[in-house]
Amino acid sequence: MLNVFILVVSTIAVLYLLFQLIRAGRQGRLLQTLRDLLIVFLAILMTAAIFYIGFRFFRSFM
């Protein structure tokens, strides 16, 4: 059940993102929007890397 919920929410988020990109392209702000998305993606990637390193670090002591 949780997997279906995550799938639905992710699909809605991707659709919203596509509509925002289309609207930004019409307004001439596509590059600004893509830059902001890249920053968000990098922040998520860095957070995941920090949690992974922390998990591996604490796992080695147990």
N, C-alpha and C positions, 0 to 999 in steps of 0.2 A: 504494500500500500504506500509506503514511504517513497519507493522508487517511482511510482506513478505520479505522486505529488511533485517530486523533484523534476521529473520529465515535463510536466505541464508548466511549472513555473519557469523552467529553463526555456521552453518553447515560447512562452509569452515574452520573456526577456529578449530573446533573439529577434522576434518579430518587432518588438518596440525599438530595438537597436536599428534594424533595417529601415523602419519608417523614419527614424530620426536622421539617419544618413541620407535618405532620399530627400527629406525636407531641407537638410543642411546643404545638399548639393544644389538645390534650387535657389537657395539664398546666397550662395557663394561662400559658405563657411565650411566647406567639406574638409579642407586641410586642418582647420582648427579642431573640428570634431574628431578627426582621425588622430590628431596629436593627443587630445584628451583621452581617447580610448586606449592609446598606446601607454600613456602614463598609468591608467587604471590597471591595464593588463600587467605591466611591469611591477606594480605594487602588489598585486595578487600573487604573481610569481615569486617575488622576494619573500612574501609572508609564508608561502608554502615551503620555500627552501629553508627558511629559519626554523619552522616547525619540524621539518624533516631532520635537519641537523641536530636540533634539540632532542628529538625522539631517539636518534641514533646515539647521541651522547649519553642520555640517561639509561638507555637500554644496555650500554656497555658496562655500566656500574651495577646492574642488577644480576 
